[in-house]
Amino acid sequence: MSQVSHANASFPVPADYRRPSPRPAALTGVGPGKAAVNNSAGASAAQHLFTRGAYEISPASGPAKVSLFAAGRAVEVAIEAQKRLEAEGTPTRVVAVPCFELFLRQDEAVRRAVIGDAPVRVAVEAGFALGWSLFLGNAGTFVGMPGLDPGAPNRKRDEHCGVDAGAVAQAARKGLNRVR
């Protein structure tokens, strides 16, 4: 254990949490052992993307008609929805959003490039809609939880609240029907 000080507080932190780590690489689809931490530069490519707060994790097969934005476990849900939409002939991209605050620190050109220009935007998170308007604008759709039952197991809670690939793909289809 080591001590970390922040402002007027000090707290113990296990040594593992202070070591450089490829943990953000899990969001990039790079297999285990393939994302090496570059200690000389201080960060791996995956960590660099992570520090932007949001980044495209899975591109569309062509000019995107749908952008799916997701955080945490919902990234997996968004990628499954992307597969379904692509199989139907709808070019769909997925943007991982690990941190709104870091994303807001990027200059406007970077933010616009990450958000993209797909006419349909859907955000999915096993949480609340707070903050997602940054990515969705006025016409986007949020797929998430209307309330929280902290006692429910994660997968059951997600399914109960419609946080699954089918609901995300359906929200995208409805959005496509609106813009046609």
C-alpha positions in Angstrom: 0.0 0.0 0.0 1.1 3.5 -0.7 -0.5 6.8 0.3 -2.0 9.2 -2.2 -2.7 12.8 -1.3 -5.3 14.9 -3.0 -6.3 18.4 -1.9 -6.6 18.0 1.9 -7.2 14.3 2.0 -4.8 11.3 2.0 -5.8 7.7 1.5 -4.2 4.3 1.0 -4.0 2.9 -2.5 -2.9 -0.7 -3.4 0.3 -0.7 -5.4 -1.5 -2.4 -8.4 -3.7 0.7 -8.9 -0.7 3.0 -9.3 1.2 0.9 -11.9 0.8 1.7 -15.6 -1.7 -0.7 -17.0 -3.2 -1.7 -20.3 -6.7 -1.9 -18.7 -8.2 0.6 -21.1 -7.1 -1.7 -23.9 -10.0 -3.9 -23.0 -12.2 -1.3 -24.7 -10.3 -1.4 -27.9 -10.9 -5.1 -28.8 -7.1 -5.8 -28.6 -6.6 -9.3 -27.1 -4.8 -10.0 -23.9 -1.1 -9.6 -24.0 -1.2 -7.6 -27.3 -1.4 -4.1 -25.8 1.9 -3.4 -24.1 2.4 -0.4 -21.9 5.0 1.9 -23.2 6.6 3.1 -20.0 9.1 5.3 -21.8 6.3 7.4 -23.4 4.1 6.9 -20.3 1.1 5.5 -22.1 0.0 2.9 -24.6 -2.0 3.8 -27.7 -5.1 2.4 -25.9 -4.4 4.6 -22.9 -4.0 7.6 -25.2 -7.5 7.0 -26.7 -8.9 6.5 -23.2 -7.5 9.9 -22.1 -9.6 11.5 -24.9 -12.7 10.6 -23.0 -14.4 9.1 -26.1 -13.2 7.4 -29.2 -14.5 5.2 -32.1 -14.0 1.7 -31.0 -15.7 0.0 -34.0 -16.0 1.7 -37.4 -18.9 1.5 -39.8 -18.6 -0.6 -43.0 -19.2 2.6 -45.0 -20.4 6.2 -44.4 -22.1 5.8 -41.1 -25.9 6.2 -41.0 -25.9 5.4 -37.2 -23.6 6.2 -34.4 -23.9 4.3 -31.2 -22.4 5.8 -28.0 -21.8 3.6 -25.0 -20.1 3.5 -21.6 -18.9 0.6 -19.4 -20.6 -2.8 -20.0 -22.9 -1.1 -22.5 -20.0 -1.0 -25.1 -20.5 -4.8 -25.5 -24.3 -4.2 -26.0 -23.6 -1.5 -28.6 -21.2 -3.7 -30.6 -23.8 -6.5 -30.7 -26.4 -3.9 -31.9 -23.9 -2.7 -34.5 -23.5 -6.3 -35.8 -27.3 -6.6 -36.2 -27.6 -3.3 -38.0 -24.7 -3.9 -40.3 -26.2 -7.4 -41.2 -29.3 -5.5 -42.2 -27.2 -3.2 -44.5 -27.0 -0.2 -42.2 -23.5 1.2 -41.7 -23.1 1.7 -38.0 -20.2 2.9 -35.9 -19.6 2.5 -32.1 -18.0 5.1 -29.9 -16.8 4.2 -26.5 -17.3 7.0 -23.9 -15.3 6.2 -20.8 -15.3 9.8 -19.4 -17.5 12.8 -20.3 -15.1 15.2 -18.4 -12.1 14.1 -20.4 -14.0 14.4 -23.6 -15.1 17.9 -22.8 -11.4 18.9 -22.4 -10.8 18.1 -26.1 -10.9 20.9 -28.6 -14.0 21.3 -30.6 -12.6 19.8 -33.8 -11.7 16.6 -32.0 -15.1 16.4 -30.3 -16.9 16.9 -33.7 -14.8 14.2 -35.3 -15.6 11.7 -32.5 -19.3 12.5 -32.5 -19.3 12.2 -36.3 -22.1 13.2 -38.8 -24.3 10.1 -38.8 -27.9 11.2 -39.1 -29.0 8.8 -36.3 -27.4 8.8 -32.8 -28.2 6.4 -30.0 -26.5 6.3 -26.6 -26.7 3.3 -24.4 -25.7 2.9 -20.8 -26.9 0.9 -17.8 -27.6 4.2 -16.1 -29.3 7.5 -16.6 -29.5 9.9 -19.5 -27.7 12.6 -17.7 -24.9 14.0 -19.9 -25.7 12.0 -23.0 -27.2 15.0 -24.8 -23.6 16.1 -25.5 -23.4 13.2 -28.0 -27.1 12.9 -29.0 -28.1 16.5 -29.7 -31.8 17.2 -29.9 -32.8 14.3 -32.1 -30.8 11.4 -30.6 -32.2 8.6 -28.5 -31.1 7.3 -25.1 -31.5 3.6 -24.2 -31.0 3.2 -20.5 -32.6 2.9 -17.2 -35.6 5.0 -16.0 -34.8 4.1 -12.4 -32.3 2.1 -10.4 -32.8 -1.1 -8.5 -29.4 -1.6 -6.9 -30.4 -5.1 -5.7 -31.0 -6.6 -9.1 -28.2 -8.5 -10.8 -26.5 -6.5 -13.6 -27.7 -8.6 -16.6 -31.2 -9.0 -15.2 -31.4 -5.2 -14.5 -30.2 -4.4 -18.0 -32.7 -6.7 -19.7 -35.5 -5.4 -17.5 -34.8 -1.8 -18.4 -34.3 -2.5 -22.1 -30.5 -2.1 -22.1 -29.8 -4.8 -24.6 -28.7 -5.1 -28.3 -32.3 -5.6 -29.5 -33.5 -2.4 -27.9 -30.5 -0.4 -29.1 -30.9 -1.7 -32.7 -34.7 -0.9 -32.6 -34.0 2.6 -31.4 -31.6 3.1 -34.3 -34.2 1.7 -36.8 -36.8 4.2 -35.4 -34.3 7.0 -35.9 -33.6 5.9 -39.5 -37.3 6.0 -40.2 -37.5 9.5 -38.8 -34.7 10.8 -41.1 -35.9 9.2 -44.3 
